[in-house]
């Protein structure tokens, strides 16, 4: 699990039970809605910092690509 996702998961009440010889380890979360909101807020924060108000306007396709790359890097997506 990516460290940023792990941090957001913990903020939403995430926990881990290692299990034993008869059970599988389990990741659980107390508040999935809060977890989703935290992820969305993080994505919006990534989008907010693309470009600078003093920069010349950039092509919308470039902006979308830049936002996509920032989110991808933030959450450690490899593909």
DONU-522035 format. One record per residue (C-alpha): x, y, z; residue in one letter. Coordinates in Angstrom, 1 decimal, decimal comma, always signed. Layout:
NODE_X_Y_Z_A
...
END
This chain:
NODE_+0,0_+0,0_+0,0_X
NODE_+1,3_+3,4_-1,0_X
NODE_+2,4_+5,5_+2,1_X
NODE_+0,0_+8,4_+1,2_X
NODE_-3,0_+6,0_+0,9_X
NODE_-1,9_+4,3_+4,1_X
NODE_-1,9_+7,7_+5,9_X
NODE_-5,4_+8,5_+4,6_X
NODE_-6,7_+5,0_+5,5_X
NODE_-5,4_+5,5_+9,1_X
NODE_-7,1_+8,9_+9,3_X
NODE_-10,4_+7,2_+8,3_X
NODE_-10,0_+4,6_+11,1_X
NODE_-8,1_+1,9_+9,2_X
NODE_-6,8_-1,0_+11,1_X
NODE_-5,0_-4,3_+10,3_X
NODE_-5,5_-7,7_+11,9_X
NODE_-2,6_-10,0_+11,2_X
NODE_-4,7_-13,1_+11,7_X
NODE_-3,4_-16,5_+12,9_X
NODE_-2,8_-19,9_+11,4_X
NODE_-6,5_-20,3_+10,8_X
NODE_-7,4_-16,9_+9,4_X
NODE_-6,2_-14,5_+6,7_X
NODE_-4,9_-11,0_+7,6_X
NODE_-7,6_-8,4_+7,3_X
NODE_-7,5_-4,7_+6,4_X
NODE_-10,5_-2,9_+7,8_X
NODE_-11,8_+0,7_+7,8_X
NODE_-14,2_+2,3_+10,2_X
NODE_-15,4_+5,1_+7,9_X
NODE_-15,2_+4,3_+4,2_X
NODE_-17,0_+7,5_+3,3_X
NODE_-14,4_+9,6_+5,1_X
NODE_-11,6_+7,6_+3,3_X
NODE_-13,2_+8,4_-0,1_X
NODE_-13,5_+12,1_+0,8_X
NODE_-9,9_+12,3_+1,9_X
NODE_-8,7_+10,7_-1,4_X
NODE_-10,9_+13,1_-3,4_X
NODE_-9,6_+16,1_-1,4_X
NODE_-6,0_+15,0_-2,1_X
NODE_-6,8_+14,7_-5,8_X
NODE_-8,3_+18,2_-5,8_X
NODE_-5,2_+19,5_-4,0_X
NODE_-3,1_+18,0_-6,8_X
NODE_-5,2_+19,8_-9,4_X
NODE_-5,0_+23,1_-7,6_X
NODE_-1,3_+23,3_-7,8_X
NODE_-1,0_+22,7_-11,6_X
NODE_+0,2_+25,8_-13,3_X
NODE_+0,8_+29,2_-11,7_X
NODE_-1,4_+32,3_-11,9_X
NODE_+1,5_+34,2_-13,4_X
NODE_+2,1_+31,6_-16,1_X
NODE_+0,7_+32,0_-19,6_X
NODE_-2,4_+29,9_-20,2_X
NODE_-1,7_+26,4_-21,2_X
NODE_-3,6_+24,0_-23,4_X
NODE_-6,4_+22,2_-21,5_X
NODE_-5,1_+18,8_-22,7_X
NODE_-1,7_+19,6_-21,2_X
NODE_-3,4_+20,7_-18,0_X
NODE_-5,4_+17,5_-17,8_X
NODE_-2,3_+15,4_-18,4_X
NODE_-0,4_+17,3_-15,7_X
NODE_-3,1_+16,8_-13,2_X
NODE_-3,3_+13,1_-14,1_X
NODE_+0,5_+12,7_-13,6_X
NODE_+0,4_+14,5_-10,2_X
NODE_-2,3_+12,2_-9,0_X
NODE_-0,6_+9,2_-10,3_X
NODE_+2,7_+10,1_-8,6_X
NODE_+1,0_+11,1_-5,4_X
NODE_-0,6_+7,7_-5,0_X
NODE_+2,2_+5,7_-6,4_X
NODE_+0,4_+4,3_-9,4_X
NODE_+2,9_+2,5_-11,7_X
NODE_+1,0_+1,9_-15,0_X
END
